[in-house]
Amino acid sequence: MVQEGAKSLPQVARDLDLTESSLRTWVERARADKGEGKPGALTTAEREELAALRKKVRNLEMERDFLKKAAAFFAKESS
């Protein structure tokens, strides 16, 4: 309704019993998904990929830290 210009964002928010900020976020995301968003705005697919990559980085960092500790332990044991 907002994107079609039939109603204003505050009016739609009231009609649907939503906060304006939530509805504004949804509208901005929908525009980004259609390629009409602000420069640099992430699409839903890009946001999902970013979250997955951040999770992978956390896991890799945990693995690296574990391997560092294991290497230090075995170096200490062999001395």
C-alpha positions in Angstrom: 0.0 0.0 0.0 2.8 2.4 0.8 4.8 1.6 -2.3 1.8 1.9 -4.5 1.3 5.4 -3.1 -2.3 4.6 -2.1 -1.7 5.5 1.5 1.0 7.2 3.6 3.3 5.2 5.8 1.9 6.5 9.1 -1.7 5.8 7.8 -0.8 2.2 6.8 1.0 1.7 10.1 -2.1 2.8 12.1 -4.4 0.6 9.9 -2.2 -2.5 10.4 -1.5 -1.7 14.1 2.3 -1.6 13.5 4.9 0.9 14.6 6.0 3.3 11.9 9.7 2.3 12.3 8.9 -1.4 11.7 6.9 -0.7 8.6 9.5 1.8 7.3 12.2 -0.9 7.7 10.0 -3.4 5.7 9.4 -0.9 3.0 13.1 0.0 2.7 14.0 -3.7 2.5 11.3 -4.3 -0.1 12.7 -1.4 -2.2 16.3 -2.8 -1.8 15.1 -6.2 -3.0 13.6 -4.6 -6.1 16.8 -2.7 -6.8 15.2 0.6 -5.9 16.8 1.1 -2.5 19.4 3.5 -1.2 22.9 3.1 -2.5 24.7 0.4 -0.5 21.4 -1.0 0.9 21.6 -4.8 1.2 19.0 -7.1 -0.3 17.5 -9.9 1.7 19.8 -12.4 0.0 22.8 -10.3 0.7 21.8 -9.9 4.4 21.4 -13.7 4.7 24.7 -14.3 3.1 26.4 -11.8 5.4 24.9 -13.5 8.5 26.1 -16.9 7.2 29.6 -15.6 6.5 29.8 -14.0 10.0 28.8 -17.3 11.6 31.4 -19.1 9.5 34.1 -16.6 10.6 33.2 -17.1 14.3 33.5 -20.9 13.9 36.8 -20.6 12.1 38.1 -18.3 14.8 37.1 -20.7 17.5 38.8 -23.6 15.6 42.0 -21.5 15.1 42.1 -20.6 18.8 41.6 -24.3 19.8 44.4 -25.3 17.5 46.7 -22.6 18.9 46.1 -23.9 22.4 46.6 -27.5 21.3 49.9 -26.7 19.6 51.1 -24.8 22.7 50.1 -27.8 24.9 51.9 -30.3 22.8 55.0 -28.1 22.5 55.0 -27.8 26.3 54.6 -31.6 26.7 57.5 -32.4 24.3 59.9 -30.1 26.2 
